């Protein structure tokens, strides 16, 4: 999985590649409109300030005409896979304080 910064660069690259394929500009504002976000949100994602949610990420890939793994760096099948990749897995169980003092 790419870091947020690398993912942001890949999203920017995907957006720019769409513009090259169409021969017309495809700005952050245009991408934002297509996916239902603000241009400020797209700007922050492209700068790598955070990992986007699963649904907007899929919309970005679809809108830019790239596979999701181009943007993420991994073949992810579901939102659960994505959440585990960006948050480091699931919590098996929580240990109570009493258990620590055995």
GULO-491767 format. One record per atom (N, C-alpha, C): residue number from 1; residue in one letter; atom name; x, y, z. Coordinates in nm, 4 decimals. Layout:
// residues N
+------+-------+------+----------+----------+----------+
! senu ! lumse ! mipa !       c1 !       c2 !       c3 !
+------+-------+------+----------+----------+----------+
!  NUM !     A !   CA !        X !        Y !        Z !
...
+------+-------+------+----------+----------+----------+
END
This chain:
// residues 102
+------+-------+------+----------+----------+----------+
! senu ! lumse ! mipa !       c1 !       c2 !       c3 !
+------+-------+------+----------+----------+----------+
!    1 !     X !    N !   0.0849 !  -0.1175 !   0.0000 !
!    1 !     X !   CA !   0.0000 !   0.0000 !   0.0000 !
!    1 !     X !    C !   0.0894 !   0.1238 !   0.0000 !
!    2 !     X !    N !   0.0547 !   0.2151 !  -0.0873 !
!    2 !     X !   CA !   0.1286 !   0.3399 !  -0.0921 !
!    2 !     X !    C !   0.1019 !   0.4249 !   0.0314 !
!    3 !     X !    N !   0.1967 !   0.5120 !   0.0631 !
!    3 !     X !   CA !   0.1746 !   0.6124 !   0.1673 !
!    3 !     X !    C !   0.0710 !   0.7125 !   0.1149 !
!    4 !     X !    N !   0.0110 !   0.7919 !   0.2041 !
!    4 !     X !   CA !  -0.0850 !   0.8924 !   0.1552 !
!    4 !     X !    C !  -0.0232 !   0.9860 !   0.0511 !
!    5 !     X !    N !   0.1029 !   1.0209 !   0.0701 !
!    5 !     X !   CA !   0.1724 !   1.1104 !  -0.0249 !
!    5 !     X !    C !   0.1838 !   1.0451 !  -0.1625 !
!    6 !     X !    N !   0.2303 !   0.9196 !  -0.1641 !
!    6 !     X !   CA !   0.2450 !   0.8478 !  -0.2911 !
!    6 !     X !    C !   0.1096 !   0.8253 !  -0.3571 !
!    7 !     X !    N !   0.0084 !   0.7922 !  -0.2769 !
!    7 !     X !   CA !  -0.1248 !   0.7733 !  -0.3320 !
!    7 !     X !    C !  -0.1749 !   0.9037 !  -0.3941 !
!    8 !     X !    N !  -0.1502 !   1.0144 !  -0.3268 !
!    8 !     X !   CA !  -0.1896 !   1.1441 !  -0.3805 !
!    8 !     X !    C !  -0.1239 !   1.1734 !  -0.5140 !
!    9 !     X !    N !   0.0037 !   1.1396 !  -0.5251 !
!    9 !     X !   CA !   0.0746 !   1.1590 !  -0.6521 !
!    9 !     X !    C !   0.0169 !   1.0707 !  -0.7623 !
!   10 !     X !    N !  -0.0218 !   0.9489 !  -0.7264 !
!   10 !     X !   CA !  -0.0818 !   0.8577 !  -0.8249 !
!   10 !     X !    C !  -0.2192 !   0.9080 !  -0.8697 !
!   11 !     X !    N !  -0.2961 !   0.9660 !  -0.7773 !
!   11 !     X !   CA !  -0.4258 !   1.0222 !  -0.8135 !
!   11 !     X !    C !  -0.4063 !   1.1396 !  -0.9088 !
!   12 !     X !    N !  -0.3094 !   1.2247 !  -0.8779 !
!   12 !     X !   CA !  -0.2790 !   1.3383 !  -0.9662 !
!   12 !     X !    C !  -0.2370 !   1.2878 !  -1.1039 !
!   13 !     X !    N !  -0.1526 !   1.1853 !  -1.1064 !
!   13 !     X !   CA !  -0.1077 !   1.1274 !  -1.2331 !
!   13 !     X !    C !  -0.2258 !   1.0697 !  -1.3114 !
!   14 !     X !    N !  -0.3165 !   1.0017 !  -1.2435 !
!   14 !     X !   CA !  -0.4352 !   0.9457 !  -1.3091 !
!   14 !     X !    C !  -0.5211 !   1.0570 !  -1.3687 !
!   15 !     X !    N !  -0.5380 !   1.1654 !  -1.2937 !
!   15 !     X !   CA !  -0.6168 !   1.2793 !  -1.3423 !
!   15 !     X !    C !  -0.5509 !   1.3429 !  -1.4644 !
!   16 !     X !    N !  -0.4199 !   1.3597 !  -1.4584 !
!   16 !     X !   CA !  -0.3468 !   1.4184 !  -1.5712 !
!   16 !     X !    C !  -0.3476 !   1.3270 !  -1.6931 !
!   17 !     X !    N !  -0.3402 !   1.1960 !  -1.6705 !
!   17 !     X !   CA !  -0.3463 !   1.1005 !  -1.7817 !
!   17 !     X !    C !  -0.4818 !   1.1048 !  -1.8510 !
!   18 !     X !    N !  -0.5880 !   1.1222 !  -1.7721 !
!   18 !     X !   CA !  -0.7211 !   1.1359 !  -1.8329 !
!   18 !     X !    C !  -0.7242 !   1.2582 !  -1.9234 !
!   19 !     X !    N !  -0.6651 !   1.3673 !  -1.8779 !
!   19 !     X !   CA !  -0.6614 !   1.4899 !  -1.9587 !
!   19 !     X !    C !  -0.5846 !   1.4671 !  -2.0888 !
!   20 !     X !    N !  -0.4737 !   1.3964 !  -2.0809 !
!   20 !     X !   CA !  -0.3941 !   1.3682 !  -2.2023 !
!   20 !     X !    C !  -0.4725 !   1.2812 !  -2.2997 !
!   21 !     X !    N !  -0.5403 !   1.1791 !  -2.2479 !
!   21 !     X !   CA !  -0.6176 !   1.0897 !  -2.3347 !
!   21 !     X !    C !  -0.7304 !   1.1627 !  -2.4058 !
!   22 !     X !    N !  -0.7938 !   1.2566 !  -2.3346 !
!   22 !     X !   CA !  -0.9078 !   1.3277 !  -2.3936 !
!   22 !     X !    C !  -0.8643 !   1.4496 !  -2.4744 !
!   23 !     X !    N !  -0.7425 !   1.4962 !  -2.4519 !
!   23 !     X !   CA !  -0.6955 !   1.6148 !  -2.5214 !
!   23 !     X !    C !  -0.7529 !   1.7436 !  -2.4647 !
!   24 !     X !    N !  -0.8168 !   1.7335 !  -2.3480 !
!   24 !     X !   CA !  -0.8760 !   1.8505 !  -2.2827 !
!   24 !     X !    C !  -0.8354 !   1.8515 !  -2.1362 !
!   25 !     X !    N !  -0.8303 !   1.9709 !  -2.0763 !
!   25 !     X !   CA !  -0.7944 !   1.9768 !  -1.9338 !
!   25 !     X !    C !  -0.8923 !   1.8976 !  -1.8469 !
!   26 !     X !    N !  -0.8402 !   1.8391 !  -1.7420 !
!   26 !     X !   CA !  -0.9241 !   1.7743 !  -1.6410 !
!   26 !     X !    C !  -0.8692 !   1.8182 !  -1.5064 !
!   27 !     X !    N !  -0.9247 !   1.9252 !  -1.4540 !
!   27 !     X !   CA !  -0.8732 !   1.9903 !  -1.3340 !
!   27 !     X !    C !  -0.9195 !   1.9215 !  -1.2060 !
!   28 !     X !    N !  -0.8608 !   1.9648 !  -1.0954 !
!   28 !     X !   CA !  -0.9045 !   1.9165 !  -0.9643 !
!   28 !     X !    C !  -1.0516 !   1.9497 !  -0.9428 !
!   29 !     X !    N !  -1.0912 !   2.0666 !  -0.9871 !
!   29 !     X !   CA !  -1.2302 !   2.1084 !  -0.9720 !
!   29 !     X !    C !  -1.3237 !   2.0168 !  -1.0504 !
!   30 !     X !    N !  -1.2830 !   1.9774 !  -1.1712 !
!   30 !     X !   CA !  -1.3647 !   1.8876 !  -1.2531 !
!   30 !     X !    C !  -1.3746 !   1.7499 !  -1.1881 !
!   31 !     X !    N !  -1.2624 !   1.6991 !  -1.1375 !
!   31 !     X !   CA !  -1.2641 !   1.5698 !  -1.0695 !
!   31 !     X !    C !  -1.3545 !   1.5774 !  -0.9467 !
!   32 !     X !    N !  -1.3414 !   1.6846 !  -0.8709 !
!   32 !     X !   CA !  -1.4237 !   1.7014 !  -0.7506 !
!   32 !     X !    C !  -1.5719 !   1.6971 !  -0.7852 !
!   33 !     X !    N !  -1.6106 !   1.7662 !  -0.8907 !
!   33 !     X !   CA !  -1.7508 !   1.7678 !  -0.9320 !
!   33 !     X !    C !  -1.7982 !   1.6271 !  -0.9690 !
!   34 !     X !    N !  -1.7156 !   1.5529 !  -1.0425 !
!   34 !     X !   CA !  -1.7529 !   1.4179 !  -1.0872 !
!   34 !     X !    C !  -1.7714 !   1.3206 !  -0.9713 !
!   35 !     X !    N !  -1.6933 !   1.3375 !  -0.8644 !
!   35 !     X !   CA !  -1.7001 !   1.2417 !  -0.7531 !
!   35 !     X !    C !  -1.7792 !   1.2940 !  -0.6342 !
!   36 !     X !    N !  -1.8313 !   1.4149 !  -0.6429 !
!   36 !     X !   CA !  -1.9139 !   1.4687 !  -0.5354 !
!   36 !     X !    C !  -1.8370 !   1.5215 !  -0.4165 !
!   37 !     X !    N !  -1.7178 !   1.5699 !  -0.4407 !
!   37 !     X !   CA !  -1.6359 !   1.6297 !  -0.3344 !
!   37 !     X !    C !  -1.6040 !   1.7740 !  -0.3730 !
!   38 !     X !    N !  -1.5297 !   1.8437 !  -0.2874 !
!   38 !     X !   CA !  -1.4881 !   1.9804 !  -0.3181 !
!   38 !     X !    C !  -1.3494 !   1.9782 !  -0.3828 !
!   39 !     X !    N !  -1.3174 !   2.0859 !  -0.4525 !
!   39 !     X !   CA !  -1.1842 !   2.0940 !  -0.5129 !
!   39 !     X !    C !  -1.0776 !   2.1012 !  -0.4039 !
!   40 !     X !    N !  -1.1093 !   2.1597 !  -0.2899 !
!   40 !     X !   CA !  -1.0161 !   2.1651 !  -0.1765 !
!   40 !     X !    C !  -0.9859 !   2.0244 !  -0.1257 !
!   41 !     X !    N !  -1.0891 !   1.9386 !  -0.1227 !
!   41 !     X !   CA !  -1.0716 !   1.7994 !  -0.0805 !
!   41 !     X !    C !  -0.9766 !   1.7277 !  -0.1761 !
!   42 !     X !    N !  -0.9985 !   1.7445 !  -0.3075 !
!   42 !     X !   CA !  -0.9113 !   1.6808 !  -0.4072 !
!   42 !     X !    C !  -0.7691 !   1.7322 !  -0.3920 !
!   43 !     X !    N !  -0.7548 !   1.8617 !  -0.3714 !
!   43 !     X !   CA !  -0.6222 !   1.9207 !  -0.3524 !
!   43 !     X !    C !  -0.5510 !   1.8563 !  -0.2335 !
!   44 !     X !    N !  -0.6212 !   1.8402 !  -0.1221 !
!   44 !     X !   CA !  -0.5616 !   1.7796 !  -0.0031 !
!   44 !     X !    C !  -0.5245 !   1.6328 !  -0.0261 !
!   45 !     X !    N !  -0.6109 !   1.5598 !  -0.0978 !
!   45 !     X !   CA !  -0.5807 !   1.4193 !  -0.1280 !
!   45 !     X !    C !  -0.4568 !   1.4105 !  -0.2158 !
!   46 !     X !    N !  -0.4499 !   1.4946 !  -0.3183 !
!   46 !     X !   CA !  -0.3339 !   1.4912 !  -0.4086 !
!   46 !     X !    C !  -0.2049 !   1.5323 !  -0.3380 !
!   47 !     X !    N !  -0.2141 !   1.6132 !  -0.2343 !
!   47 !     X !   CA !  -0.0964 !   1.6507 !  -0.1564 !
!   47 !     X !    C !  -0.0565 !   1.5410 !  -0.0579 !
!   48 !     X !    N !  -0.1453 !   1.4421 !  -0.0393 !
!   48 !     X !   CA !  -0.1150 !   1.3320 !   0.0520 !
!   48 !     X !    C !  -0.1435 !   1.3638 !   0.1972 !
!   49 !     X !    N !  -0.2390 !   1.4523 !   0.2216 !
!   49 !     X !   CA !  -0.2727 !   1.4875 !   0.3600 !
!   49 !     X !    C !  -0.3475 !   1.3770 !   0.4333 !
!   50 !     X !    N !  -0.4126 !   1.2881 !   0.3601 !
!   50 !     X !   CA !  -0.4881 !   1.1798 !   0.4231 !
!   50 !     X !    C !  -0.5227 !   1.0733 !   0.3190 !
!   51 !     X !    N !  -0.5609 !   0.9551 !   0.3690 !
!   51 !     X !   CA !  -0.6156 !   0.8522 !   0.2812 !
!   51 !     X !    C !  -0.7632 !   0.8826 !   0.2589 !
!   52 !     X !    N !  -0.8085 !   0.8825 !   0.1332 !
!   52 !     X !   CA !  -0.9520 !   0.9034 !   0.1103 !
!   52 !     X !    C !  -1.0321 !   0.7819 !   0.1532 !
!   53 !     X !    N !  -1.1605 !   0.8023 !   0.1725 !
!   53 !     X !   CA !  -1.2518 !   0.6923 !   0.2024 !
!   53 !     X !    C !  -1.2603 !   0.5995 !   0.0804 !
!   54 !     X !    N !  -1.3114 !   0.4802 !   0.1021 !
!   54 !     X !   CA !  -1.3216 !   0.3771 !  -0.0020 !
!   54 !     X !    C !  -1.4061 !   0.4214 !  -0.1218 !
!   55 !     X !    N !  -1.5261 !   0.4743 !  -0.0971 !
!   55 !     X !   CA !  -1.6161 !   0.5095 !  -0.2074 !
!   55 !     X !    C !  -1.5591 !   0.6190 !  -0.2975 !
!   56 !     X !    N !  -1.5112 !   0.7311 !  -0.2418 !
!   56 !     X !   CA !  -1.4510 !   0.8318 !  -0.3297 !
!   56 !     X !    C !  -1.3277 !   0.7793 !  -0.4039 !
!   57 !     X !    N !  -1.2525 !   0.6925 !  -0.3392 !
!   57 !     X !   CA !  -1.1342 !   0.6359 !  -0.4043 !
!   57 !     X !    C !  -1.1735 !   0.5548 !  -0.5274 !
!   58 !     X !    N !  -1.2776 !   0.4749 !  -0.5150 !
!   58 !     X !   CA !  -1.3283 !   0.3986 !  -0.6295 !
!   58 !     X !    C !  -1.3792 !   0.4908 !  -0.7393 !
!   59 !     X !    N !  -1.4483 !   0.5974 !  -0.7007 !
!   59 !     X !   CA !  -1.4980 !   0.6936 !  -0.7989 !
!   59 !     X !    C !  -1.3838 !   0.7636 !  -0.8721 !
!   60 !     X !    N !  -1.2774 !   0.7952 !  -0.8005 !
!   60 !     X !   CA !  -1.1610 !   0.8577 !  -0.8628 !
!   60 !     X !    C !  -1.1028 !   0.7648 !  -0.9683 !
!   61 !     X !    N !  -1.0810 !   0.6382 !  -0.9312 !
!   61 !     X !   CA !  -1.0249 !   0.5414 !  -1.0253 !
!   61 !     X !    C !  -1.1144 !   0.5274 !  -1.1478 !
!   62 !     X !    N !  -1.2429 !   0.5132 !  -1.1258 !
!   62 !     X !   CA !  -1.3384 !   0.4972 !  -1.2355 !
!   62 !     X !    C !  -1.3425 !   0.6214 !  -1.3245 !
!   63 !     X !    N !  -1.3489 !   0.7378 !  -1.2642 !
!   63 !     X !   CA !  -1.3564 !   0.8635 !  -1.3385 !
!   63 !     X !    C !  -1.2305 !   0.8880 !  -1.4200 !
!   64 !     X !    N !  -1.1162 !   0.8518 !  -1.3653 !
!   64 !     X !   CA !  -0.9891 !   0.8743 !  -1.4345 !
!   64 !     X !    C !  -0.9533 !   0.7602 !  -1.5298 !
!   65 !     X !    N !  -1.0307 !   0.6526 !  -1.5245 !
!   65 !     X !   CA !  -1.0073 !   0.5410 !  -1.6160 !
!   65 !     X !    C !  -0.8844 !   0.4585 !  -1.5849 !
!   66 !     X !    N !  -0.8579 !   0.4410 !  -1.4550 !
!   66 !     X !   CA !  -0.7445 !   0.3584 !  -1.4130 !
!   66 !     X !    C !  -0.7938 !   0.2509 !  -1.3165 !
!   67 !     X !    N !  -0.7227 !   0.1378 !  -1.3083 !
!   67 !     X !   CA !  -0.7606 !   0.0376 !  -1.2080 !
!   67 !     X !    C !  -0.7277 !   0.0893 !  -1.0680 !
!   68 !     X !    N !  -0.8027 !   0.0439 !  -0.9704 !
!   68 !     X !   CA !  -0.7824 !   0.0875 !  -0.8328 !
!   68 !     X !    C !  -0.6408 !   0.0581 !  -0.7841 !
!   69 !     X !    N !  -0.5836 !  -0.0548 !  -0.8259 !
!   69 !     X !   CA !  -0.4484 !  -0.0883 !  -0.7797 !
!   69 !     X !    C !  -0.3425 !   0.0066 !  -0.8346 !
!   70 !     X !    N !  -0.3712 !   0.0796 !  -0.9421 !
!   70 !     X !   CA !  -0.2799 !   0.1836 !  -0.9896 !
!   70 !     X !    C !  -0.2658 !   0.2916 !  -0.8831 !
!   71 !     X !    N !  -0.3765 !   0.3244 !  -0.8176 !
!   71 !     X !   CA !  -0.3769 !   0.4304 !  -0.7170 !
!   71 !     X !    C !  -0.3276 !   0.3810 !  -0.5820 !
!   72 !     X !    N !  -0.3659 !   0.2603 !  -0.5426 !
!   72 !     X !   CA !  -0.3325 !   0.2101 !  -0.4083 !
!   72 !     X !    C !  -0.2002 !   0.1353 !  -0.4013 !
!   73 !     X !    N !  -0.1591 !   0.0752 !  -0.5131 !
!   73 !     X !   CA !  -0.0379 !  -0.0050 !  -0.5122 !
!   73 !     X !    C !  -0.0617 !  -0.1489 !  -0.4716 !
!   74 !     X !    N !  -0.1879 !  -0.1839 !  -0.4484 !
!   74 !     X !   CA !  -0.2255 !  -0.3206 !  -0.4099 !
!   74 !     X !    C !  -0.3575 !  -0.3579 !  -0.4731 !
!   75 !     X !    N !  -0.3764 !  -0.4869 !  -0.4930 !
!   75 !     X !   CA !  -0.5043 !  -0.5384 !  -0.5404 !
!   75 !     X !    C !  -0.5944 !  -0.5554 !  -0.4190 !
!   76 !     X !    N !  -0.6895 !  -0.4654 !  -0.4022 !
!   76 !     X !   CA !  -0.7810 !  -0.4694 !  -0.2886 !
!   76 !     X !    C !  -0.9193 !  -0.5049 !  -0.3393 !
!   77 !     X !    N !  -0.9801 !  -0.6033 !  -0.2769 !
!   77 !     X !   CA !  -1.1097 !  -0.6532 !  -0.3225 !
!   77 !     X !    C !  -1.2289 !  -0.5853 !  -0.2556 !
!   78 !     X !    N !  -1.2076 !  -0.5265 !  -0.1382 !
!   78 !     X !   CA !  -1.3222 !  -0.4723 !  -0.0657 !
!   78 !     X !    C !  -1.2802 !  -0.3563 !   0.0232 !
!   79 !     X !    N !  -1.3797 !  -0.2913 !   0.0767 !
!   79 !     X !   CA !  -1.3566 !  -0.1821 !   0.1709 !
!   79 !     X !    C !  -1.2840 !  -0.2328 !   0.2948 !
!   80 !     X !    N !  -1.3139 !  -0.3554 !   0.3374 !
!   80 !     X !   CA !  -1.2479 !  -0.4136 !   0.4547 !
!   80 !     X !    C !  -1.0982 !  -0.4280 !   0.4288 !
!   81 !     X !    N !  -1.0611 !  -0.4770 !   0.3100 !
!   81 !     X !   CA !  -0.9195 !  -0.4889 !   0.2748 !
!   81 !     X !    C !  -0.8507 !  -0.3529 !   0.2802 !
!   82 !     X !    N !  -0.9182 !  -0.2512 !   0.2267 !
!   82 !     X !   CA !  -0.8632 !  -0.1159 !   0.2240 !
!   82 !     X !    C !  -0.8465 !  -0.0620 !   0.3656 !
!   83 !     X !    N !  -0.9495 !  -0.0761 !   0.4476 !
!   83 !     X !   CA !  -0.9426 !  -0.0276 !   0.5854 !
!   83 !     X !    C !  -0.8301 !  -0.0969 !   0.6620 !
!   84 !     X !    N !  -0.8138 !  -0.2264 !   0.6430 !
!   84 !     X !   CA !  -0.7058 !  -0.2987 !   0.7101 !
!   84 !     X !    C !  -0.5699 !  -0.2493 !   0.6629 !
!   85 !     X !    N !  -0.5577 !  -0.2199 !   0.5343 !
!   85 !     X !   CA !  -0.4308 !  -0.1736 !   0.4797 !
!   85 !     X !    C !  -0.3925 !  -0.0366 !   0.5351 !
!   86 !     X !    N !  -0.4901 !   0.0535 !   0.5494 !
!   86 !     X !   CA !  -0.4546 !   0.1881 !   0.5962 !
!   86 !     X !    C !  -0.4522 !   0.2010 !   0.7481 !
!   87 !     X !    N !  -0.5168 !   0.1083 !   0.8179 !
!   87 !     X !   CA !  -0.5204 !   0.1163 !   0.9639 !
!   87 !     X !    C !  -0.4416 !   0.0058 !   1.0328 !
!   88 !     X !    N !  -0.3818 !  -0.0844 !   0.9579 !
!   88 !     X !   CA !  -0.2957 !  -0.1851 !   1.0178 !
!   88 !     X !    C !  -0.3640 !  -0.3083 !   1.0709 !
!   89 !     X !    N !  -0.4769 !  -0.3457 !   1.0169 !
!   89 !     X !   CA !  -0.5412 !  -0.4699 !   1.0563 !
!   89 !     X !    C !  -0.6524 !  -0.4502 !   1.1568 !
!   90 !     X !    N !  -0.7117 !  -0.5606 !   1.1941 !
!   90 !     X !   CA !  -0.8232 !  -0.5584 !   1.2888 !
!   90 !     X !    C !  -0.7746 !  -0.5870 !   1.4299 !
!   91 !     X !    N !  -0.8503 !  -0.5421 !   1.5253 !
!   91 !     X !   CA !  -0.8223 !  -0.5714 !   1.6659 !
!   91 !     X !    C !  -0.8869 !  -0.7055 !   1.6972 !
!   92 !     X !    N !  -0.8060 !  -0.8007 !   1.7399 !
!   92 !     X !   CA !  -0.8580 !  -0.9331 !   1.7713 !
!   92 !     X !    C !  -0.9454 !  -0.9275 !   1.8961 !
!   93 !     X !    N !  -0.8965 !  -0.8615 !   1.9996 !
!   93 !     X !   CA !  -0.9749 !  -0.8406 !   2.1208 !
!   93 !     X !    C !  -0.9050 !  -0.7346 !   2.2041 !
!   94 !     X !    N !  -0.9778 !  -0.6766 !   2.2938 !
!   94 !     X !   CA !  -0.9235 !  -0.5750 !   2.3839 !
!   94 !     X !    C !  -0.8878 !  -0.6407 !   2.5160 !
!   95 !     X !    N !  -0.7694 !  -0.6100 !   2.5655 !
!   95 !     X !   CA !  -0.7250 !  -0.6648 !   2.6941 !
!   95 !     X !    C !  -0.7681 !  -0.5696 !   2.8044 !
!   96 !     X !    N !  -0.8326 !  -0.6256 !   2.9058 !
!   96 !     X !   CA !  -0.8761 !  -0.5457 !   3.0203 !
!   96 !     X !    C !  -0.7583 !  -0.5193 !   3.1121 !
!   97 !     X !    N !  -0.7641 !  -0.4086 !   3.1862 !
!   97 !     X !   CA !  -0.6555 !  -0.3745 !   3.2793 !
!   97 !     X !    C !  -0.6295 !  -0.4840 !   3.3803 !
!   98 !     X !    N !  -0.7364 !  -0.5513 !   3.4263 !
!   98 !     X !   CA !  -0.7188 !  -0.6575 !   3.5258 !
!   98 !     X !    C !  -0.6323 !  -0.7708 !   3.4714 !
!   99 !     X !    N !  -0.6415 !  -0.7972 !   3.3425 !
!   99 !     X !   CA !  -0.5643 !  -0.9047 !   3.2811 !
!   99 !     X !    C !  -0.4154 !  -0.8713 !   3.2747 !
!  100 !     X !    N !  -0.3819 !  -0.7452 !   3.2745 !
!  100 !     X !   CA !  -0.2427 !  -0.7050 !   3.2663 !
!  100 !     X !    C !  -0.1678 !  -0.7244 !   3.3982 !
!  101 !     X !    N !  -0.2409 !  -0.7306 !   3.5072 !
!  101 !     X !   CA !  -0.1795 !  -0.7429 !   3.6403 !
!  101 !     X !    C !  -0.1865 !  -0.8850 !   3.6936 !
!  102 !     X !    N !  -0.1680 !  -0.9813 !   3.6109 !
!  102 !     X !   CA !  -0.1751 !  -1.1214 !   3.6519 !
!  102 !     X !    C !  -0.0448 !  -1.1646 !   3.7128 !
+------+-------+------+----------+----------+----------+
END
